[in-house]
Amino acid sequence: MAGAAAGAAMAAILGMLAPDWALLALCAVLVPVSAFLLKRRSAFVLLPLAMFAVLVRIVLLPAALPEIRFLTNLRDSFKTNADALFLDRAAAAKGILLGDRSAMDAGETARFADSGLLHLFAVSGLHVSLLVGAFERMVRSEKQWLSLPATALFMLFICAVTSFSASVLRAAFMLLAIRLSMLRERQVDDPSVFCFAMACTLLVDPKSVASVGFQLSFAAAGGMMLLAKSFRRPFRKRFYRSRIVTALTSACAATAGLLPVQAYYFGSIAWVSIPLSILLIPTMPVILIFGFSAVLLYGFLPKIATALSYPAYGAIRFLTLVTESLDVPLLRLPQPHPLVIALYFIALLFCSRLYLKNAERPPWIGLALLLVTAVLWFVL
């Protein structure tokens, strides 16, 4: 699976640099290479197969999937519903529920960015997992082979409503991989799930590898995959799986993963984002479940939709009031060199449970690499 993700990423980068005739020639080479590796039952068969799939996608289809009129009209109707339901908080509601920040003014966007909460307005893993979890509770069935297609269709619906953004695709494909593992009674392997999501996202839009949204989304997910379990280790067993500890360690791990990418693109980080996220994330189930239901139902059940929108409106109002009252300076950081970013994530790997497994020794290699990374960050 890691080979598939690496192959997909390499193919996406090549697709942005090479002409079509070179891509076609490379595809012709990859076919016999894949057949040879498949015959030898080598795990590396995933890499050329993924490269072949992504390159075929680049050559035969446009860089971006064509806009479907029905989906465009559906998104527009949901935006109209949000305007009617949330009134003065409609801009924030559309950002959280539909990932559409076009109605937010520059000042409002800057306030959320300075507080480190702009990720709440980029529909991602938190949003998708909450909505899918609520949906699965409604269609719960002992026959998973029946409930899984329904869940997959609902995730496709969420992706369509949010314009197939990279963060939503990443979250949807990761959830789909987890559900498939559970259906096949396989142990959920975090690196394989992560790589599966990356490969599938690049198949949908290969050139998204160069987008800020793609890089931020996978950096945050990578930080949680590598560090969340290590951060939970110091807590006692009875607190290990508590929601507060999980929220705290997940927020810290995601921030660690985002650190170099945010510094590269924005030159600063919001150090208050971790405590604020822990404080405000409990409002997200209220906003998402009640707000999304209200937006869906407003077209044919307006009274019920209006009643459902009240809790979501109150939670959105609370969220915006908290950010409006903040005036915290950002932590400025120099722009890291791309090689420093790569070394940073290698260091995180050596600090993670993936490398340490059940060993009790401190992550000396990872800590040494982090020290080297910190020095190079300010030198290069």
Buried (B, 14 or more C-beta within 10 A) or exposed (E): BBBBBBBBBBBBBBBEEBEEEEBBEBBEEBEEBBEEBEEEEEEBBBBBBBBBBBBBBBBEEEEEEEEEEEBEEBBEEBBBBBBBBBEEBBBBBBBBBBBBBEBBEEEBBEBBBBBBBBBBBBBBBBBBBBBBEBBBEEEEEEEBEEBBEBBBEBBEBBBBBBBBBBBBBBBBBBBBBBBBBEEEEEEEBBBBBBBBBBBBBBBBBBBBBEEEBBBBBBBBBBBBBBBBBBBBEEBEEEEBEEEEBBBBBBBBBBBBBBBBBBBBEBEBBBEBBBEBBBEBBEBBBBBBBBBBBBBBBBEEBBEEBBEBBEBBBBBBBEBBEBBEEBEEEBEEBEBBBEEBBEBBBBBBBBBBBBBBEEEEEEBEBBEEBBEBBEEBBEEE
